[in-house]
Amino acid sequence: MIDKGPVLLDITDGIARLRLNRPDAANGMSAELLSALCDAIMVCHGHPDLRVVLLSGEGTNFCAGGDVRAFASKGEKLPDYIRQATAYLQNAVTGLLRLEAPVIASVQGFAAGGGGFGLVCASDIVIAAESAKFLAGATRVAMAPDAGVSVTLSRLVGLRRAMSILLTNPVIPAGEALQIGIVTKVVPDAELADASLALARELAAGAPKALAATKRLVWAGTGTSIEQCLSEEARTVAELSGTADAREGLAAVIERRKPVFTGR
């Protein structure tokens, strides 16, 4: 059990309740949170009785993506910080994909950026509250998708729609996310926790080896391994984080204004 810090973990009756725990920062992903997330996922890998992982975020948002205030504070050192954070994010995504137990994402509020949107795309089943919203967001701050999104999203929604989502950054409401294949099920906000836990219990009662094999076959059968794309994503994101446009994008988010990009 991990009962404090930026990530909480409790494993009971085969169900791992894995919760992002920075509600005051919309569960924004700092390097510290991502490191803790990796540690928690490794605990799940080593637990002999694990049957299912229920991934959620504390507070009003699942995860608003990277912690832009932490990013902006790094100045010229941002690329080094991004390399560290992205390495943790890669390990977290790889850990979820390789985990034998199914992963359910329970989403309320915003699921944005590599942290939020990326974890949703890497989950096996996604239950969303009616008020949930999804946003890729990377190019909005002069960055590129990470957490495997450049691969997972097109597999979920198709190449043309994925390209549009990643380039134009629409805010996608839960109903549309269900229609195009980003989420599995949409429930009333008040029913999200109960519906997610009920599904977790249903899966926990299933045949673990069969569920594990099915998960592995489905992910492996979609084509090139997502993990093969992660290193290029990491290199690209780190390179972009050193540009003036990236710093401008982060500043614009913090100052709640429209960014002015110069191509530098």
Secondary structure, 3 states (H helix, E strand, C coil): CECCCCEEEEEECCEEEEEECCHHHCCCECHHHHHHHHHHHHHHHHCCCCCEEEEEECCCCCECCECHHHHHHCHHHHHHHHHHHHHHHHHHHHHHHHCCCCEEEEECCEEEHHHHHHHHHHCCEEEEECCCEEECCCHHHCCCCCCCHHHHHHHHHCHHHHHHHHHHCCCEEHHHHHHHCCCCEEECHHHHHHHHHHHHHHHHCCCHHHHHHHHHHHHHCCCCCHHHHHHHHHHHHHHHHCCHHHHHHHHHHHHCCCCCCCCC
